[in-house]
Amino acid sequence: MSHDDSILSAYLDDEVPSPWKEQLSGRIENDPTLMRRYAGFEAVRTAMRAVPEPDFEESKERVWKSIASAGLKPPTPQIWRRRVVLPVPLVAAAALAVVVFGSFFTYRELFDRRADAVARDISSFHSGDLSVMLNVDDGGVEQLLQWLNAQQQITEVKIQLPDTPRFEIIGEPELLKVSDPQRGRR
């Protein structure tokens, strides 16, 4: 099909826009060769419309009957090869949740193991092995004394008083252990 044939086919199908449609109509009427080609296109179009459309339903039924009689079954998709369509934000949220929960439980497990190891190490110390220095404010002395009395493994406590001149000693400091209340009385 040449360029002119495609234009003639478009003209026959009423696909040529208005300004060129009138020009082409005039050329077809004045040119006998072009008029014969256009008439040939019209004849092919009329012949194609005259042919009835084949009935595909009947042949389709025959094919399905032959497949059914042969015992063939339509292929069933395998579970592992089945496609699952998920939205990208859902996949991203699930991945984030896996990372967050995995990190949380991993950190928790490692922290618990480390805390257990530290507790075992601290419990294996003897009184001479551990030295702790605490800075106590005015109101914290009572809390420190309560904590020291609650401990069972402490055998010796040394208190170092500050060297600053602002420190005033009022009375005589005395620490009593609850298990031995008679020791400090006179």
NORHU-V610641 format. One record per pair of residues at least 12 apart in sequence whose C-alpha atoms are under 6 Angstrom apart, sorted by the first residue. I is the first residue (numbers start at 1). J is the second residue. Records with the same first field share a line. If there is no record, write none. Layout:
I=J / J
This chain:
149=177
